[in-house]
Amino acid sequence: MKTFLKKFLIFTLFTFSFVFISNDSYSVTDTLSANSDNTLYQDDFGTVSNGKGNYFFAGKTLGDRIRRGLISFDVTGQIPPGAVVTDVQLVLHMSKTISGSKRATLYTASKNWGEGESYANGEEGTGTQAETGDATWINNIYDTEDWGTPGGDYSETESASTNVDGVGFYIWNDPQMSADVQGWVNNESSNYGWIILVDEEDIGTAKRFDTRENSNAAFRPKLIVTYTFNQIALQMSAFTEGFVQSPILSAGIPLSIPDTFRVYLRNSFAPYSIVDSAKAFSGSESWYVFSSAPSGSYYIMADQRNSVNTWSKFPQSFSTGSFAYYDFTTSATQAFGNNLVLKEGSYCLYSGDVNKDNSINLTDVLQVYNSAVAFQSGYIVTDVTGNNSVDLTDILITYNNSTNFIQERRP
């Protein structure tokens, strides 16, 4: 019976990513997929890696060479600011071993590291030639940045440990892991993930774990984070026309210069008064947390320094202790009055309302033109393309939108 319950629990962890809302604590549990993983292969020259491999390794080989695993998760991309982390579990699948039970320990990495395009053949235990951006024994970023200490830089404080024996799923769970993730939620720039060490005293202790690229999705790493949240939050995707650049990134997302957006929640009934607002620095998608708005139905209004204010097509439902999602980039119909422009395959807020009077007209064109002839630069409202310089491109975008009588469209 105990064996059955254990198997059922493991199955549940990998099958469901769920949100549970309690009227008292607003406890939320999310399952996150890894966004990077790699292996540090002990190598005097620092030229071996396996960024895109199916496996990463930790421990010591029969040839007396050390392997260390690296793994990270996009915590701030999925957990809203202001969340209080109460529990964290890392779940890994160990798929091959040359040893019995060994202690596997997590430490927070203290320096950024990379996952390049390297891909080792076969069982991947010896790695392959590192590619640009890979982590190696010598380089945290191959081959431009070095670790402070060969083999990786990491905290002396243990985050969690567990015994890893035969092939199967293993869970790391410790209050220190909750503290680690809380720190990453509070400060995204400190998130370098964890390094995984397995007995490096004896030879033949190495363990092979499945990576985020593994062909079996059920075996890929998972981070299960439970947290409380007592505000309203929105995860919003939006681009500004002038700030979108080429080329298109992977997954069909255009390259966009990030800027500060302010999002307003406005009543769903006339006169559509502002109830609350929040701002975030974003290139495409970001969190907006509202501290004053009660649960309810609100129009979303997106505002950027020189774009036309853009409203959601319909009011959106918000609940305290939960969060909503809205994507302006997928279709013109996402905006009230279809008030979006298609650029590089995504729908964007119109650019050129530099005086923020809710209309792009001759006044805006003249203001941009005057800045261009004066060779103005820096973070200014007339820089419609976000490149810190005002020139002919800024004038043309503003002029074209003015001739099309682009203005704010609202209920």
N, C-alpha and C positions, 0 to 999 in steps of 0.2 A: 504493500500500500504506500509506504514512504517513497519507494522508487517511482511509482506511478505519479505521485504528487509532484516530485521533483521534475520529472519529464514534462508534466503539464505546465509547471511554472515556466520552464525554459521555453516551451512552445509559445506560451502566451507572450513572453517578453519580445519574441521575434515576430509575432504575427500582428500585434496591435500597437499603434501609436495613438493614445487616447487623451482626451481632456475631460477631467472630472471637476465639476463646479460644485462647491459646497456653499450653502448660504452663509455659513459661519466663517470659514477660513479661506474660501476661494482657492483651494488647492488644485494645482494644475500639474499633470505629468506629461512630459513630451519625450519622445524618443528621437534622438539626433543621429544622423549618419556622419561618419568621419569625412572631413574635407581634405585631409592629407595623411599619409603614412609612408614610412620608409625604413630602411635598415642601415645602421652604421656598421660596416664591415671593417674589422681591424686590418689596416693596410698602411704600411709605412709611407706610401706615396699619396694616399688620399685620392685615388682615382676610381674607386669601386663603389657602386650604388645599385639601386633597384627601384626607382621611383614609381614605375607603373606596373610592378610585379603583382602576382596573385598572393604573395606571401611576404611577411617580414619575420625576422628572427631575433631571438634573445638567448644569451647563454654562451657557452664555450664549445667549440667544435672538437672532434677527435684529433684534429691537427693543431690544437692548442691556440686557436684564434678566437677572439671575442666577437660576439654579435650583440648589438643593442637595437631595440625597436623604438621608433618614434611614431607618435600619433597625435592628431589634433582635431578639434571639432569647432564648427562655426557657432559658438555659443550666442554671441550677440545678434546673429542673423535670425535666430529663432526664439530667443527669450527676451522679453521686453525690458527696457530699463526700469528700475524700481522693483523688480522681482526679488523676493527673498528666497534663496535656495535652501531647501530643507533636507534634501537627500540626493545623492548621485551614485549611480551604478555604471561601471564600465563592463560590457559583456563582449568577450572575445572567444573565437573558436580556435582551439589549438588542433592542428590537423596532422602533425607528424612530430615524433620525438625520438631521441636516441638515449633517453634516460628515464629514470623513475621520477618520483615526486620531488619537485624542486620549488623553492620559494621564488615567486616572480613579484618584483617590487616596482611601483610607480614613483617617479620623482617629477616635479614640474621642470620642464626645460626652461632655461633662463636666457636663451638667445633664439632669434628667429632661425628657421631652417627651411629647406626646400624639398620639393618633390618634382624632379624633372621627368624627362621622357625615357629614361633608361628602363630596359626590360630584360631581365635575365631569362635564359632558357632553362628548360628542364625543371629540376627541383628548386632552382634559384638559390641554393645554399652558398654558392661562391660569388654571387652577384655578377655584375657586368661593368663595362666601361661607363663611368658617370657621364651624364649629359648636363648641359647648361642648367643651372638652378637646382641641381640635386644636392642633397646632404651626403657627405662622406665622412670618413674617420677624421680627416684633417679640416675639411671645409664645411661650414654650415650652409653656404651657398657656393656651389662649384661653378667656376673656380676663381671667384672674386672675393669671398669673405671666409675668414678662418674662425674656427672655434677658439675660445681662449685656451682650452685644454683639449688635446686630441681625444676623440671619443665622445665629445659633446659636453656642453655646459649645462649643469642642472643643480637644483637646490639640494642642500644636504638633508633637508627635512623629508622624510618618507611620507608620501601621500596615501599609499595603501599597499597591501601585499596579500597574496593568496598562494596556496600550494597548487601547482599545476602538475598533474600526473599523466594519465593516458589521454588519448584523443577525445575531445569533447568540448563543451562550453564551460567557460570559467567567468566568475563575477568578482570584480574588485569593488569594495564598498567600505568607506571609512569617512568619518566626519571631516577629515582633512581634505578629502576630495570635494566636499561641499564648499569648504572654504576656498579651495582653488577656483572652482567654477564661479562662486560669488565674486571673487576678485576679477575674473574675466568679464563677468556681466557689468561690473562697475567700471572697468577700465579695459576696453577692447585691445589696446596696444600692448597689454601685458600677456596676452594669450599666445603662448608658444607651445601649448599642449604638454604632453607627458613623454618622458623617456622610460623605457621598460628594461629592467635589468634582471637577469636570471643568473644564479650561482656562477661566479666567475673565478672561483678558487680551484675547482676541479675541472678536468677535461671531460668532454662528452656530456655536457649538461644542456646543450642547445634545444630550444623549442621553436617550432614553426607555427606562426599564427596567420590566419587568413586576413587579407587586406580589403579595403573598400573596392578594389578592382576585381575581387574574386568572382569567378563565373557563377558561383552559387550565392544568390542574394541573401539567403538565410544565414550564411556563414560570415557575412561582413560585420565589422565592428559596429556596436551600438552604444550610445551614451544615454542612459535613462535619467532624466533630471526632473525632480519634483520641487515645486516652488509655490509660494503664495503670492498673490497679486491683488491689490485692493484699489486699483484705479481703472480707468478706461484707457485702452491703447488701440492704436491703428498701425498696421503694417501696410505701407502704401508704396506702390511703384509709379514713378512718374519721370518723364524726360522733358527737358526744355529744348525747343527746336534748335536754337542757335548753338547750344552746348553739345549737341550730338555730333560725333566725329566718325570717321571711318578708321579702321576697318570694323567689321562685325566680329564680336568675340564669339567664343564657343557657346553653344546652346542658342544661337541666333540673337544674342543680346548686343546691341550696338555699344560702342565705346562712347562714354559721355563724361564731360568734365564735371566733377562734383561741385555743388553749390548749396547754400543754405535755402531750405524750403520752410515756409510756415504754413501750417494746416489749420484751418478754422472749422469748428463744428458750429453749424447754424441751424436754428429751429426749422422744423419741417413745415411750418405754417407761417403765413404772412404776419409780420414783415420780415421773417427769416433772420431774426436777430442773432448776433454772435453769442454763443454760450461759453465757448472756451477755445483756446488755441495752444499749439505746441510747435516747436521747430526742431529741425534736424539737418545735419550736413549730409547730403546724399548725392550719389551719382546715378542711381536708378531706384533702389529700394531701401527704405529705412523705417525705423519705429518712431511713432509720435505718441507720447504719453500725456494724457489730459488729467490735470489734478482737481478740477472743479466741476466738470460736467457730470450730472447724474445719469443713470441708465435712461435710455430713450432712443428716439429715432431722429437722426440729424443728416442734413446735407453736409458733404465734405467739400470744402473750398480750398484748392491748392494755390499758393502764392509764392512766387519767386521774384527776385529783385527787378527783372525787366520782362517778365512774362505777363500775359493777360490772365487775370484771376479765372480759374477754371473750376466749375462745380461738378459734382457727381451727377449722374443721370437721374437718380432717385435718392431719397433719404435712405440712410443705412442704419441698421439696428446696432446699438452698443449696450453692453451690460458691464456694470462694475465688477471687477475681478476677472474679466475676460478680455478678449481683444478681437478686432475685426480686421479683414483684409480688403484692400481695394487696389485695382490695377488699372491705371489710366492708359496703359501702353498697348493694350490688345485690340482695341477697336474705337473708332470715332464715337460710337454709341455709348461709350463709357462716360462721356461728358454730356452735361446738359446742353441741348442744342447742337450736338455733334461737334462741339467747339474744340477740335483737335486737328493737328496736321500730321500727315504721314511723312516720316523721314527715316531712311535706312531700315525700313521694315517695321518700325514701331511708331505708334501715335504719340505725339508730343504736344505740350503746351505751346501756344503761339508766342514768339519772341518779339520784342519791340516796344512794349508799353513802358518806356523808360521813365515817364513822369507819373505813372501809376494812376491815371485818370480813367482807367477801365476801357480805353479805346486806343488803337494804334492809328495815328493820324499825322498830319504835316508837322505838328508841334514836336512830336517824337523824332521825326526824320531830321528836322533842323537841329535838334539837340545833339543827335548822333553825328550829323555832318560837322557841326562846330567842334565837337570833341576830336573828330578825325583830322580836320585841317590844323588843329592845335597840337596834333601828335600826342594826345593825352594817353596815359597808360595807367595800369594798376587796377585795383578792385573798385571799379566805378560802374554806375548804372548804365552808362552808354556803351559799355563793352558787352554787346549782345551775344558774342560768341564765346565769352569766358576765357579768352586767351591773354587777358591782361593788356590788351592793346586795341585801340579803336581805329578801324580802317574801312576800306571800301566794302568789305564783306558785311560789316555791321550795318552800313548804310543800306545796302541792297536788301538785306533781310527785313529791315524796318520799312523801307520804301514799298517793297512788294506786299507786305501785310497791310500797309496803309491803303494801297490802291484796291485791296480786296475788302476794305472796311471792316477789318477784324476788330471785334470788341468783346467785352465780357457778355456772356449769355447766362441768364439766371432765371429762376422761377419768377 
